[in-house]
Amino acid sequence: MAATWNRSVLRTHNERLLLDRLRADGATSRAELARLTGLTKPTVSTALSRLETAGLVRQLGKVLVPGRGRSPVLYEADPSAGHALGVHIGRRWMRVALADLDGLILARRDEPNEAEDADGIIAAVAALARKVAAEADVPMDGILHTVVGGPGVIDPETRVVRYAVNLPGWGKEGVADRLEAQLGTALDLRNDADLAALGEYSAGAGQGRRLFVYLRAGTGLGGGIVVDGKLFAGAHGAAGELGYLPWGTPGPGSAELGNSRGPLEAAATADAVLAVARDKGLTDATTAKQVFDAARAGDARARAAVEEEAVRLAHGIASVAAVIDPELVVLGGGVGDNPDLLLPLIRTVLPQLTPLHPEVAASTLGDGAVLHGAVAMAVEVARELAFEKWQDAQEPEAQ
């Protein structure tokens, strides 16, 4: 029995090794796989045959090699062996995308968030998920994993969301379980700024950076920290909650910040930009976007409000720099997506606040950063689940 168990474990190890290699390198021949992994050619052939039968690997075709009579067959990991769903729930928009195991987005829908409570959020996300699945011609039971990004701090044990003051109903107990039941897939809840950071690392401004921070300024203020390609969540999942950095003098209700915005969030988000602009006389502005547009057009009152916003964001970046010393801070979110106005000002103010001033750059993914990060994380989990699902089906055979 011990020998059988050892053969089974070794076989699983070899199959996983080859599948990971194909995902990392793309189309590869059996001979090249043997060279790269150190496995014998017969072992590679047997493992590839089993993986191909399982639908995890497919033959891509033959490659012509000059001077050789027999052309080697190329194999690749089959991206259609499973699918993953990424979801971004924001105060104004809901975004859902369906991807294959290569991370290729097959369908995406963006719709205004008109939900007024948790029931509305769950119903809207489930409806969007069904739409993208139908558009991609993928059955819902073909989706192996879903990652949902939204505001707040998520308790990893209970999946209860705290401090999501900008999204009514999102902190209600049981929301994750109910959404999971509606979608019919395994589901992870993640902070939106964390996922945006992951998105920027995988395909945006943070690529190749060992330690960087994503600063998301919009209707709320938050951040995500990526260290060596992995999200750093902190002891309680709250790392990167930059909105709770201090700003100004504590006011009424500051002792119960869990029920309100943090000090820097109250001072440096879209509502604050609008309030400062109105204080400076720009009374006809109704949105932060209008303030930034007016600043571009040369309005002195709007320009003064934007300068104040840059100062507040610079103070937040200076605080972060003193604690974790990032090599880069990526600025994004609805407010942050005005780098032409904000970045020159922030870069001027930072050296006046601290000698520790990291590089500050604009997000390259824009409002798609959260969704991109959600998809990337969901795909990573779905790949593992596809392999485990097949392996579980082999257990009776191995006994």
FENMOPE-V467628 format. One record per backbone hydrogen bond with DSSP energy under -1.0 kcal/mol. NH is the residue of the N-H (numbers start at 1). CO is the residue of the C=O. E is the energy in kcal/mol with one decimal. If there is no record, write none. Layout:
NH;CO;E
NH;CO;E
This chain:
5;1;-2.6
6;2;-2.3
7;3;-2.4
8;4;-2.4
9;5;-2.4
10;6;-2.4
11;7;-2.6
12;8;-2.4
13;9;-2.4
14;10;-2.5
15;11;-2.4
16;12;-2.5
17;13;-2.4
18;14;-2.3
19;15;-2.3
20;16;-2.7
21;17;-1.9
22;18;-2.4
23;19;-2.1
24;20;-2.0
25;21;-2.7
26;22;-2.3
28;75;-2.3
33;29;-2.3
34;30;-2.4
35;31;-2.0
36;32;-2.6
37;33;-2.3
38;34;-1.9
44;40;-2.3
45;41;-2.6
46;42;-2.4
47;43;-2.4
48;44;-2.7
49;45;-2.0
50;46;-2.0
51;47;-2.6
52;48;-2.5
53;49;-2.2
54;50;-2.0
56;51;-2.1
57;51;-1.3
58;76;-2.7
60;74;-3.0
61;74;-1.0
63;72;-2.0
68;65;-2.0
74;61;-3.7
75;28;-2.7
76;58;-2.3
78;56;-2.6
81;78;-1.5
83;142;-1.2
84;99;-2.5
85;145;-2.6
86;97;-2.7
87;147;-2.3
88;95;-3.0
89;149;-3.0
90;93;-2.8
94;111;-2.9
95;88;-2.6
96;109;-2.5
97;86;-2.5
98;107;-2.7
99;84;-2.7
100;104;-1.9
101;79;-2.6
103;100;-2.0
106;98;-2.8
107;98;-1.3
109;96;-2.6
111;94;-2.6
113;92;-2.7
121;117;-2.0
122;118;-2.6
123;119;-2.3
124;120;-2.3
125;121;-2.6
126;122;-2.4
127;123;-2.1
128;124;-2.3
129;125;-2.6
130;126;-2.0
131;127;-1.8
132;128;-2.4
133;129;-2.2
134;130;-2.3
135;131;-2.4
136;132;-2.0
138;133;-2.9
142;139;-2.2
143;140;-1.6
144;83;-2.8
146;186;-1.9
147;85;-2.3
148;188;-3.0
149;87;-3.0
150;190;-1.9
153;162;-2.9
155;160;-2.5
159;155;-2.6
162;153;-3.0
165;163;-1.5
167;164;-1.4
170;167;-2.0
172;169;-1.6
175;172;-1.5
178;174;-2.3
179;175;-2.5
180;176;-2.5
181;177;-2.1
182;178;-2.0
183;179;-2.3
184;180;-2.4
188;146;-2.2
190;148;-2.9
192;150;-2.4
195;191;-2.0
196;192;-2.4
197;193;-2.1
198;194;-2.1
199;195;-2.7
200;196;-2.5
201;197;-1.9
202;198;-2.3
203;199;-2.3
204;200;-1.6
206;200;-1.2
207;204;-1.4
209;206;-2.1
212;226;-1.8
213;328;-2.3
214;224;-2.9
215;330;-3.4
216;222;-2.9
217;332;-2.5
218;220;-3.0
222;216;-2.2
223;240;-1.4
224;214;-1.9
226;212;-2.4
227;230;-3.1
228;210;-3.2
230;227;-2.0
232;225;-2.8
239;233;-2.6
241;238;-1.9
242;240;-2.6
244;241;-1.7
245;242;-2.0
254;251;-1.8
256;253;-1.8
259;256;-1.8
260;257;-1.9
264;245;-1.6
265;243;-2.0
266;262;-2.6
267;263;-1.0
268;264;-1.6
270;218;-2.8
273;269;-2.2
274;270;-2.2
275;271;-2.4
276;272;-2.6
277;273;-2.2
278;274;-2.2
279;275;-2.2
280;276;-1.5
281;278;-1.7
282;277;-2.6
283;281;-1.8
285;282;-1.2
291;287;-1.2
292;288;-2.3
293;289;-2.6
294;290;-2.2
295;291;-2.1
296;292;-2.0
297;293;-1.5
298;295;-1.3
299;294;-2.6
303;299;-2.4
304;300;-2.1
305;301;-1.6
306;302;-2.3
307;303;-2.3
308;304;-1.9
309;305;-2.0
310;306;-2.3
311;307;-2.0
312;308;-2.0
313;309;-2.5
314;310;-2.4
315;311;-1.9
316;312;-1.7
317;313;-2.5
318;314;-2.6
319;315;-2.0
320;316;-2.1
321;317;-2.6
322;318;-1.6
324;320;-2.7
327;211;-2.3
329;359;-2.4
330;213;-3.1
331;361;-3.0
332;215;-2.8
335;217;-2.0
336;217;-2.0
337;333;-2.2
341;338;-1.3
342;338;-2.5
343;339;-1.5
346;342;-2.8
347;343;-2.8
348;344;-1.1
349;345;-2.3
350;346;-2.8
352;349;-1.5
353;350;-1.6
354;350;-2.0
357;355;-1.2
359;327;-1.2
361;329;-2.5
363;331;-2.4
368;365;-1.9
369;366;-1.7
372;368;-2.6
373;369;-2.3
374;370;-2.5
375;371;-2.6
376;372;-2.4
377;373;-2.4
378;374;-2.4
379;375;-2.8
380;376;-1.8
381;377;-1.8
382;378;-2.7
383;379;-2.4
384;380;-1.2
385;381;-2.5
386;382;-2.5
387;383;-1.7
388;384;-2.7
389;385;-2.7
390;386;-1.5
391;387;-2.5
392;388;-2.8
393;389;-1.3
394;391;-1.0
398;394;-1.7
399;395;-1.2
